[in-house]
Amino acid sequence: MGITTLGCSKNQVDSEFLAGELKAYGVDTSHDIVEGETDAVIINTCGFINDAKEESINTILDFLQAKKEGRISQVFAMGCLTERYRDELTEEFDDIDGVFGVNEMDKIVNTISGRLKTELIGERLLTTPSHYAFLKISEGCDRSCSFCAIPLIRGKNISLPIETLVEEAKALAANGVKELILIAQDLTYYGLDLYHERKLGALIKELEKIDGIEWIRLHYTFPSQFPLDVLEAMANSEKICNYIDIPLQHINSRILKSMRRGIDREGTEKLVEKFRTLVPYSAIRTTMIVGYPGETEEEFEELVEFVKAVRFDRLGVFTYSEEENTPAFELEDDVPEEVKNSRMELLMDVQQEISLELNSDKVGKEFKVIIDRVEGDYFVGRTEFDSPDVDNEVLIENSNDLKIGDFVKVKIFKADFFDLFGEICR
């Protein structure tokens, strides 16, 4: 049984749990699809934006063609796309063997191998290298951002108890995990449903106590009502990475109001100032949306100037994509695609120059680096300011002294736009 995962790290965690459940029933499960060896496939789909939907549909079509040609026997689909378009997919693909939503692991396991073993929930077959893992601390989202369909797909926020997460983290550490990457639709909302107050700060303080965990990284925080105790914990901890992942999406107050972000330009600027004051050596990663309905050239220029002024360490840019049944879907999508794409390219060009300047400032300095993999003549690692797959990497000439998962001290001697080159400090 092969599992192929599309979309975000939250889907990745779902696939890891599913693989663990199937393994408990003796189903030989792999996250790698090998021609001639994989008999059946589960596709964990993404339905976040149009490009992701198209990739999911094309993947289903590819595997159904393989089934038609006799190269595999069964094709199942699960995840966000199937949750949102179950009826349409079932009608369109009458030769698919099963379509399941985001919260139907029991039905998937029952269909493939038998009863779901609830006592085994929490066991995972990692898709990441063994030294780091994602820890999903909640499901769903209570935000009402105008452009986002995730609450329609995943439902309301449901936080996992601190005790449950600590036990899962201990199990991961016992299996060699050294870096925990906390994920959710919104980390900063964590605990409000369970404890009636924000508990992210309390959670990370408990995770800090786990032997074997050296880095704790926070992904997907929300700017409105950001819990400042998290910044205080970050500033006073050697384990919590000085890394803030916070999608701001825009800076123009009119657009932010239309986006229903719960914050305006003034509030955003004050928040960034707090980051820089309370955790002065932190890296700030953010994303922006260009081409939102009604975005004028002046409003886009305001965004460009903001990015130039703040000099984010990491920046991703998305073009606005219509999502049915969201509030923004009622607005006229009046920015032409070519304008959206040109704005994205311009903003990324600005960020590329900022990235080169910030990287150049690191030349001659020493950093703690975790080694992720070997690639050609280099060991490839990351500093605490970088998350796997999305951020900068540190390239170190191949050495017999290193192995994957090691933490080493590295001195940077060269920088380019998105990579650093270093040597081991002896």
Residue pairs with C-beta under 8 A, 6 or more apart in sequence:
1 22
1 27
1 28
1 29
1 30
1 38
1 39
1 40
1 41
1 42
1 112
2 29
2 30
2 31
2 32
2 33
2 34
2 38
2 40
2 41
2 42
3 15
3 18
3 19
3 29
3 30
3 31
3 41
3 42
3 44
4 31
4 33
4 41
4 42
4 43
4 44
4 59
5 11
5 12
5 14
5 15
5 31
5 44
5 127
6 43
6 44
6 45
6 46
6 52
6 55
6 56
6 59
6 79
7 44
7 45
7 46
7 48
7 52
7 56
7 79
7 80
8 46
8 48
8 183
9 134
9 181
9 183
9 219
10 134
10 136
10 183
10 184
10 185
11 44
11 46
11 79
11 80
12 127
12 128
12 134
13 124
13 134
13 135
13 136
13 183
14 44
14 78
14 79
14 102
14 105
15 31
15 42
15 44
15 127
16 124
16 125
16 126
16 127
17 105
17 121
17 122
17 123
17 124
18 42
18 44
18 78
18 105
18 108
18 109
19 29
19 31
19 124
19 125
20 120
20 122
20 123
20 124
20 125
21 105
21 109
21 116
21 117
21 120
21 121
21 123
22 29
22 109
22 112
22 113
23 29
23 123
23 125
24 117
24 120
24 123
25 109
25 113
25 114
25 117
26 113
27 112
27 113
29 125
30 38
31 125
31 127
33 41
35 71
36 71
38 72
39 72
39 73
39 74
40 72
40 73
40 74
40 75
40 76
40 97
40 112
41 63
41 72
41 74
41 75
41 76
42 76
42 77
42 78
42 108
42 112
43 56
43 59
43 60
43 63
43 75
43 76
43 77
43 78
43 79
44 78
44 79
45 56
45 59
45 60
45 77
45 78
45 79
45 80
45 81
45 82
46 52
46 53
46 55
46 56
46 79
46 80
46 81
47 53
47 56
47 79
47 80
47 81
47 82
47 83
47 84
47 85
47 149
47 153
48 80
48 149
48 150
49 318
49 321
49 323
50 321
50 322
51 321
52 81
53 81
56 79
56 81
57 81
60 75
60 77
60 89
60 93
60 96
63 72
63 75
64 75
64 93
64 95
64 96
66 72
66 75
67 73
67 74
67 75
67 95
68 95
74 97
75 95
75 96
75 97
76 96
76 97
76 98
76 99
76 100
76 108
76 111
76 112
77 89
77 96
77 98
77 99
77 100
78 99
78 100
78 101
78 102
78 104
78 108
79 102
80 102
80 150
80 153
80 154
81 89
82 89
82 99
82 100
82 101
83 101
83 102
83 153
83 154
84 149
84 152
84 153
86 99
86 101
89 96
89 99
90 96
90 99
93 99
98 108
98 111
100 107
100 108
100 111
102 153
102 154
103 139
103 155
105 116
106 116
109 115
109 116
110 116
122 164
122 167
122 168
122 171
123 171
124 133
124 172
126 133
126 175
126 177
128 134
128 388
129 372
129 373
129 404
129 405
130 175
130 176
130 177
130 405
131 176
131 177
131 178
131 179
131 370
131 372
131 404
131 405
132 177
132 178
132 179
132 180
132 181
132 215
132 370
132 372
132 388
133 172
133 177
133 179
133 180
133 181
134 180
134 181
134 182
134 183
135 165
135 168
135 169
135 172
135 180
135 181
135 182
135 183
135 207
136 160
136 183
136 184
137 159
137 160
137 165
137 182
137 183
137 184
137 187
137 190
137 200
137 203
138 157
138 158
138 159
138 160
138 184
138 185
138 186
138 187
138 189
138 190
139 154
139 155
139 157
139 158
139 184
139 185
140 150
140 151
140 154
140 155
140 156
140 157
140 158
140 185
141 148
141 150
141 151
141 154
141 156
141 157
141 185
141 186
141 189
142 151
142 156
142 157
142 186
142 189
142 192
142 193
143 151
143 185
143 186
143 189
143 222
143 260
143 262
144 151
144 260
144 327
145 249
145 259
145 260
145 261
146 258
146 259
146 260
146 326
146 327
146 328
146 331
147 259
147 289
147 292
147 320
147 321
147 323
147 326
147 328
148 323
148 326
149 323
149 324
149 325
149 326
150 185
152 325
152 326
154 185
156 193
157 185
157 186
157 189
157 192
157 193
158 193
159 189
159 190
159 191
159 192
159 193
159 194
159 195
159 199
161 194
162 191
162 199
162 202
162 203
162 206
165 203
165 207
166 206
166 207
166 210
169 180
169 207
169 210
169 213
170 210
172 180
173 210
173 211
173 212
173 213
174 212
176 212
176 405
177 212
177 213
178 212
178 213
178 214
178 215
178 370
178 405
178 407
179 213
179 214
179 215
179 216
179 217
179 370
180 207
180 213
180 215
180 216
180 217
181 217
181 219
181 387
181 388
182 203
182 204
182 216
182 217
182 218
182 219
183 219
183 220
184 190
184 220
185 220
186 220
186 221
186 222
187 200
187 218
187 219
187 220
187 221
187 222
188 198
188 200
188 221
188 222
188 225
188 226
188 227
188 230
189 198
189 222
190 198
190 199
190 200
190 203
191 197
191 198
191 199
191 200
191 202
191 203
192 198
192 199
198 225
198 227
200 218
200 227
200 230
201 227
201 229
201 230
201 232
201 233
204 216
204 218
204 230
204 233
204 237
204 240
205 233
207 213
207 216
208 216
208 237
208 239
208 240
213 239
214 239
214 407
215 239
215 240
215 241
215 370
215 384
216 237
216 239
216 240
216 241
217 241
217 243
217 384
217 387
218 230
218 240
218 241
218 243
218 244
218 245
219 245
219 387
220 245
220 247
221 230
221 244
221 245
221 246
222 246
222 247
223 246
223 248
223 261
223 262
223 263
223 267
223 268
223 271
224 261
224 262
224 263
224 267
225 262
226 246
226 271
226 274
228 274
228 278
231 274
231 275
231 278
231 279
232 278
233 240
234 240
234 241
234 242
234 244
234 278
234 279
234 282
235 278
235 279
241 384
241 385
242 279
242 281
242 282
242 283
242 384
242 385
243 282
243 283
243 285
243 384
243 385
243 386
243 387
244 275
244 279
244 282
244 283
244 284
244 285
245 285
245 286
245 387
246 284
246 285
246 286
247 286
247 287
248 268
248 286
248 287
248 288
249 256
249 259
249 261
249 287
249 288
249 289
250 256
250 259
250 261
250 288
250 289
250 292
250 299
250 303
251 265
251 268
251 302
251 303
251 306
252 265
252 295
252 299
252 302
252 303
253 264
253 265
253 266
254 299
255 292
255 294
255 295
255 299
256 263
256 264
256 265
256 268
257 264
258 292
258 293
258 294
258 328
258 331
259 289
259 292
259 328
260 327
263 271
272 284
272 310
275 282
275 284
276 282
282 385
283 313
283 314
283 385
283 386
284 310
284 312
284 313
284 314
285 312
285 313
285 314
285 315
285 316
285 387
285 390
285 391
286 312
286 314
286 315
286 316
287 315
287 316
287 317
287 318
288 303
288 307
288 315
288 316
288 317
288 318
288 347
289 317
289 318
289 319
289 320
290 300
290 303
290 317
290 318
290 319
290 320
290 340
290 343
290 344
290 347
291 319
291 320
291 335
291 337
291 339
291 340
291 343
291 344
292 320
292 328
292 335
293 320
293 328
293 331
293 332
293 333
293 334
293 335
294 331
294 332
294 334
294 335
295 320
295 335
300 343
303 347
304 346
304 347
304 350
307 315
307 347
307 350
307 351
307 354
308 350
308 354
311 354
311 357
311 358
312 351
312 354
313 355
313 358
313 385
314 355
314 386
314 390
314 391
314 392
315 347
315 348
315 351
315 354
316 390
317 344
317 347
317 348
317 351
318 344
319 337
319 340
319 341
319 343
319 344
320 328
320 333
320 335
320 340
322 328
322 329
322 333
323 329
352 417
355 392
355 417
355 418
356 415
356 416
356 417
359 392
359 415
359 416
359 417
359 418
359 419
359 420
360 415
362 412
362 415
362 420
363 412
363 413
363 414
363 415
364 411
364 412
364 413
365 411
365 412
366 409
366 410
366 411
366 412
366 425
367 383
367 384
367 394
367 409
367 410
367 412
367 422
368 383
368 384
368 407
368 408
368 409
368 410
369 381
369 382
369 383
369 394
369 396
369 407
369 408
369 409
369 410
369 422
370 381
370 382
370 405
370 406
370 407
371 379
371 380
371 381
371 396
371 402
371 403
371 404
371 405
371 406
371 407
371 408
372 380
372 381
372 382
372 388
372 393
372 404
373 379
373 380
373 404
374 380
374 398
374 404
377 397
377 398
378 395
378 396
378 397
378 398
379 395
379 396
379 397
379 398
379 399
379 402
380 393
380 394
380 395
380 396
381 393
381 394
381 396
381 408
381 410
382 388
382 391
382 392
382 393
382 394
383 392
383 394
383 420
385 391
385 392
386 392
386 393
386 394
392 418
392 419
392 420
393 418
393 419
393 420
394 410
394 412
394 419
394 420
394 421
394 422
395 419
395 420
395 421
395 422
396 402
396 408
396 410
396 421
396 422
396 423
396 424
397 423
399 424
401 424
402 408
402 424
408 424
408 425
409 424
409 425
410 422
410 423
410 424
410 425
411 422
411 423
411 425
412 420
412 421
412 422
413 421
413 422
413 423
414 420
414 421
415 421
